[in-house]
Amino acid sequence: MQTSFHASTGGFDFVGMRHRHGDVEIVYDDGVARRMVWRVLGKANEGQLGEALARAARQVKVLPALYAELRKRSIAIETVAG
């Protein structure tokens, strides 16, 4: 399963969720130079995770909003790439 969102503010930011090797990962790409991947630690409610990604994608500054939305929902992540 994959879920993805593109910034609704006219930017090129992309944020998505994917399953890889049994883990849930979050992918962020700014459309220019930065691509980051995080692994979700523990069991995360995918509905909450999808909501966090969607809310972040609607903000002007997607990456700081993503961190804030994950923190608000107590979703722990670790860096895989980036």
HELIX and SHEET records of a PDB file:
HELIX    1   1 GLU A   46  ALA A   57  1                                  12    
HELIX    2   2 VAL A   62  LYS A   72  1                                  11    
SHEET    1   A 5 GLN A   2  HIS A   6  0                                        
SHEET    2   A 5 PHE A  14  ARG A  20 -1                                        
SHEET    3   A 5 ASP A  23  ASP A  29 -1                                        
SHEET    4   A 5 ARG A  35  VAL A  40 -1                                        
SHEET    5   A 5 ILE A  77  ALA A  81 -1                                        
END                                                                             
